[in-house]
Amino acid sequence: MRIEGLQDFGQLTTQKKQQKEVKSFGDVLQEFVADVNADLKNAKEAEKLIAEGKVENLENLLYQIAKSDISLRLITEIRNKALESYQEIMRMQV
């Protein structure tokens, strides 16, 4: 018994891989910064609602505040690592 069509399957998987959108590192970083900015705005609004006493779901508001804090810490660490890498590259002798 002969099985045919396995080559077609391989072509389908490579076509799907080619159809995926490839984003540059700059684009990914820019989207991440925009997401962090949105998180910080949401946290500021949540803090405002808590201060005004207009709280419907306190857990959700505290979640937004914590999420923005973690996002800000993460992007700060990414920046620090990028600066360390840049400084290390600049110290290399050519």
C-alpha positions as CSV (number, residue, x, y, z in Angstrom):
1,M,0.0,0.0,0.0
2,R,1.4,3.4,-1.0
3,I,0.7,6.5,1.0
4,E,0.7,9.7,-1.0
5,G,0.1,13.3,-0.1
6,L,2.8,13.8,2.6
7,Q,4.6,16.3,0.4
8,D,1.4,18.4,0.2
9,F,1.2,18.4,4.0
10,G,4.8,19.8,4.2
11,Q,3.9,22.5,1.7
12,L,0.9,23.5,3.8
13,T,2.9,23.9,7.0
14,T,5.6,26.0,5.2
15,Q,3.0,28.2,3.7
16,K,1.5,28.9,7.1
17,K,4.9,29.8,8.5
18,Q,5.4,32.2,5.6
19,Q,2.0,33.8,6.2
20,K,2.9,34.8,9.7
21,E,3.7,38.5,10.1
22,V,7.3,39.1,11.1
23,K,7.7,42.1,13.4
24,S,10.9,43.8,14.1
25,F,12.3,44.2,17.6
26,G,11.5,48.0,17.5
27,D,7.9,47.3,16.6
28,V,7.5,44.8,19.5
29,L,9.2,47.2,21.9
30,Q,7.0,50.1,20.7
31,E,3.8,48.1,21.2
32,F,5.0,47.1,24.7
33,V,5.7,50.7,25.7
34,A,2.2,51.6,24.5
35,D,0.7,48.8,26.5
36,V,2.6,49.9,29.6
37,N,1.4,53.5,29.1
38,A,-2.2,52.3,28.8
39,D,-1.8,50.3,32.0
40,L,-0.4,53.3,33.8
41,K,-3.4,55.4,32.6
42,N,-5.8,52.8,33.8
43,A,-4.1,52.6,37.2
44,K,-4.2,56.4,37.6
45,E,-8.0,56.3,36.8
46,A,-8.4,53.4,39.3
47,E,-6.6,55.4,42.0
48,K,-8.9,58.4,41.2
49,L,-12.0,56.2,41.6
50,I,-10.8,54.8,44.9
51,A,-10.0,58.3,46.2
52,E,-13.5,59.5,45.2
53,G,-15.1,56.5,46.8
54,K,-16.8,55.4,43.5
55,V,-15.7,51.8,43.9
56,E,-17.8,49.0,42.5
57,N,-15.2,46.3,42.4
58,L,-12.2,47.0,44.6
59,E,-10.4,43.8,43.6
60,N,-10.5,44.8,39.9
61,L,-9.1,48.3,40.6
62,L,-6.3,46.9,42.8
63,Y,-5.5,44.4,40.1
64,Q,-5.2,47.2,37.6
65,I,-2.8,49.1,39.9
66,A,-0.7,46.0,40.6
67,K,-0.6,45.2,36.9
68,S,0.7,48.7,36.0
69,D,3.3,48.5,38.8
70,I,4.6,45.2,37.4
71,S,4.6,46.4,33.8
72,L,6.6,49.5,34.8
73,R,9.1,47.4,36.7
74,L,9.5,45.1,33.8
75,I,10.0,47.9,31.2
76,T,12.5,49.5,33.6
77,E,14.5,46.3,33.8
78,I,14.4,45.9,30.0
79,R,15.8,49.4,29.7
80,N,18.5,48.7,32.2
81,K,19.5,45.5,30.5
82,A,19.6,47.3,27.1
83,L,21.8,50.0,28.5
84,E,24.1,47.5,30.1
85,S,24.4,45.7,26.8
86,Y,25.1,48.9,25.0
87,Q,27.8,49.9,27.5
88,E,29.4,46.4,27.2
89,I,29.5,46.7,23.4
90,M,31.1,50.1,23.6
91,R,33.8,48.7,25.9
92,M,34.8,46.1,23.4
93,Q,38.0,46.7,21.6
94,V,38.0,46.5,17.9
